[in-house]
């Protein structure tokens, strides 16, 4: 983690109440996929997946519709790490806000967060990352 990222994460944790309780989880890695037991999602249905060599974690959240969304937690404006706040992901650096599905709600970011395909296989949540910049 670079110094700038560490400071930004600290500011986010203080200003956002410790990232609203989302936990960091180390997933299993298998052939371009990240796997974690669905039981590893916290009570809010969310987690940050941080695998070896990943520059930024993937934020996973169960949406109100029941669908599970997975987005790269890297603001498309300047690469800071947004954190969950109420009903959105908020970037602590310049104020961009994103829906949990990655869409831009407020700039300066103009592009949505990178999204990942997800599936449920038995007791596991699978996030397909091959070729999507999270490996």
ABEGO torsion letter per residue (X at the ends): XBAAAAAAAAAAAAAAGGGGGBBBBBBBBBGGBBBBBAAABBAAGBBBBBBBGBABBBBBBBBAAGBBBBBBBBBAAAGBBBBBBEABBBBAAAGBBBBAAGBBABOABABBBBBBBBBBBEABBBBBABGAGAX
